[in-house]
Amino acid sequence: MQTPQQLFVHELQQIYAAELALAAALDRMSREWTTQEVRRAFQTHRAETQTHVNRLQEVFDTIGRQPATVRCAGIDGIVAEHDSFVKQYRPTAEMHALFDVGAGQRAEHYEIAAYEELVQMANVLGLDRAARLLEGNLADERRQLERLGDIAGSFAQSRAAQRAREQVQGGRGRGIRGPGEPAGRDRPPRGGQAQSSEEGES
């Protein structure tokens, strides 16, 4: 790769692959939920993602190229992380929803950074129509990130969050259990191994 034009095409193909991968993942994730707020969020995101795919196809057209993809490891990793989490930990519905919102936020941050770079490159290359189309996708991603943030914020008011706070406050000094750890598991204090009763008496 030797020119800014080549890099622009590469980045465009990569975000195109990302949007296609997200569209498929969002189709699947929206069907997982009976919680209306979460389902609506993913359905809205899915519809916007199709709009993004259509805009990217227009960008390809403006530069005289057929739409093509280059594997996007970043988005593929977020999708794989979601699938692994659900399979390994079998979360409750509420924890599953919260994890999905976090995964959505990670995807949005990735896409925002990608679109910011593409808009900047399009402006440098004098691709005005391409820049406007990409700016449309960027604005949508920023709005979606705000919506997901609102959903994540509402979790702080939920009964599960209140129970979690009570458990943490009631168990100060004992740490927080990780997934798969039994309740009441002993933990060494910070800075080293736990003292034996004999060491504590000496």
C-alpha positions in Angstrom: 0.0 0.0 0.0 1.6 3.2 -1.2 -0.9 6.0 -1.5 -3.6 7.7 0.6 -6.2 6.6 -2.0 -5.3 3.0 -1.5 -5.5 3.4 2.3 -8.9 5.1 1.9 -10.2 2.1 -0.1 -8.9 -0.3 2.4 -10.5 1.5 5.3 -13.8 1.8 3.4 -13.8 -2.0 2.6 -13.1 -2.7 6.3 -15.9 -0.6 7.7 -18.2 -2.1 5.0 -17.3 -5.5 6.3 -17.9 -4.3 9.9 -21.4 -3.0 9.1 -22.4 -6.2 7.3 -21.1 -8.3 10.3 -23.0 -6.1 12.7 -26.2 -6.3 10.7 -26.1 -10.1 11.0 -25.3 -10.0 14.7 -28.0 -7.4 15.5 -30.6 -9.6 13.6 -29.7 -12.4 15.9 -29.4 -10.4 19.1 -32.7 -8.6 18.6 -34.5 -11.9 18.5 -33.0 -13.0 21.8 -34.9 -10.4 23.8 -38.3 -10.1 25.3 -37.3 -7.0 27.1 -38.9 -4.3 25.0 -36.4 -1.5 25.7 -33.4 -3.6 24.7 -35.2 -5.2 21.8 -36.2 -1.8 20.4 -32.6 -0.5 20.8 -31.2 -3.4 18.8 -34.0 -3.2 16.2 -33.3 0.5 15.7 -29.6 -0.1 15.5 -30.3 -2.9 12.9 -32.3 -0.5 10.7 -29.7 2.2 11.0 -27.0 -0.3 10.1 -28.7 -1.2 6.9 -28.9 2.5 6.1 -25.1 2.7 6.7 -24.5 -0.3 4.4 -26.5 1.5 1.7 -24.6 4.8 2.2 -21.3 2.9 2.0 -22.4 1.3 -1.3 -23.0 4.9 -2.6 -19.5 5.9 -1.4 -18.0 3.0 -3.4 -20.0 4.2 -6.4 -18.6 7.7 -6.1 -15.1 6.4 -6.3 -15.9 4.1 -9.2 -15.4 0.8 -7.3 -17.6 -2.2 -6.7 -18.4 -2.8 -3.0 -16.0 -5.2 -1.4 -14.9 -6.2 2.0 -11.7 -6.6 4.0 -12.1 -8.6 7.2 -12.6 -6.3 10.2 -10.9 -8.0 13.2 -12.1 -5.4 15.6 -15.9 -5.9 15.1 -15.4 -9.7 14.6 -13.8 -9.8 18.0 -16.6 -7.9 19.7 -19.2 -10.3 18.2 -17.1 -13.4 19.1 -16.7 -12.0 22.7 -20.5 -11.7 23.0 -21.0 -15.3 21.8 -18.3 -16.7 24.1 -19.7 -14.8 27.1 -23.3 -16.1 26.6 -22.1 -19.7 26.0 -19.6 -19.8 28.9 -21.5 -18.0 31.7 -25.2 -18.4 30.8 -26.1 -15.0 32.3 -29.4 -14.1 33.7 -31.6 -12.1 31.3 -30.7 -8.8 33.0 -27.0 -9.5 33.0 -27.2 -10.7 29.4 -29.0 -7.4 28.4 -26.4 -5.3 30.3 -23.5 -7.2 28.6 -25.1 -6.7 25.2 -25.5 -3.0 25.8 -21.8 -2.8 26.8 -20.9 -4.8 23.6 -22.9 -2.3 21.6 -21.1 0.6 23.2 -17.7 -1.0 22.3 -18.8 -1.5 18.7 -20.0 2.1 18.5 -16.7 3.5 19.8 -14.9 1.4 17.2 -17.2 2.6 14.3 -17.0 6.2 15.4 -13.2 6.2 15.3 -13.3 4.5 11.9 -15.8 7.0 10.4 -13.9 9.9 11.8 -10.8 8.7 10.0 -12.7 8.1 6.8 -14.3 11.5 6.8 -10.9 13.2 7.4 -9.4 11.2 4.5 -12.3 11.9 2.2 -11.9 15.6 2.8 -8.2 15.5 2.2 -8.7 13.6 -1.1 -11.4 16.1 -2.2 -14.1 13.4 -2.1 -16.9 15.8 -1.1 -19.9 13.6 -1.7 -18.2 10.6 -0.1 -17.4 12.8 3.0 -21.0 13.8 3.3 -22.2 10.2 3.1 -19.7 9.1 5.7 -20.6 12.1 8.0 -24.2 10.8 7.9 -23.1 7.4 9.2 -20.8 9.0 11.8 -23.7 11.2 13.2 -25.9 8.1 13.5 -23.2 6.2 15.4 -22.8 9.0 17.9 -26.6 9.1 18.5 -26.7 5.3 18.9 -23.9 5.5 21.5 -25.9 8.1 23.4 -29.0 5.8 23.4 -27.0 2.8 24.6 -25.5 5.0 27.3 -29.1 5.9 28.5 -30.0 2.3 28.7 -26.8 1.5 30.6 -27.6 4.4 33.0 -31.1 3.1 33.6 -29.5 -0.1 35.0 -28.2 1.9 37.9 -31.8 2.3 39.0 -32.8 -1.3 38.7 -33.4 -3.8 41.5 -30.4 -5.9 40.4 -28.1 -2.9 40.7 -29.5 -2.1 44.2 -29.0 -5.7 45.3 -25.4 -5.6 44.0 -24.7 -2.4 45.9 -26.1 -3.9 49.1 -24.0 -7.0 48.6 -20.8 -5.1 48.0 -21.4 -2.7 50.9 -22.3 -5.6 53.2 -19.1 -7.5 52.3 -16.5 -4.8 52.5 -13.0 -6.2 52.8 -14.0 -9.6 51.3 -13.8 -8.5 47.7 -16.2 -9.1 44.8 -16.8 -12.6 43.6 -16.0 -13.4 39.9 -18.1 -15.7 37.7 -17.9 -19.3 38.9 -16.5 -18.5 42.3 -18.4 -19.8 45.3 -19.8 -17.5 47.9 -17.6 -16.9 50.9 -14.4 -17.9 49.1 -11.4 -16.7 51.1 -9.1 -14.2 49.5 -5.7 -13.1 50.6 -5.3 -9.4 51.6 -3.8 -7.0 49.1 0.0 -7.1 49.0 0.6 -10.7 49.7 -0.5 -14.1 51.0 -3.0 -14.5 53.9 -1.4 -14.9 57.2 -1.9 -18.2 59.0 -3.4 -18.1 62.5 0.1 -19.0 64.0 1.8 -16.2 62.1 -0.8 -13.8 63.4 -0.1 -14.8 67.0 3.7 -14.4 66.8 
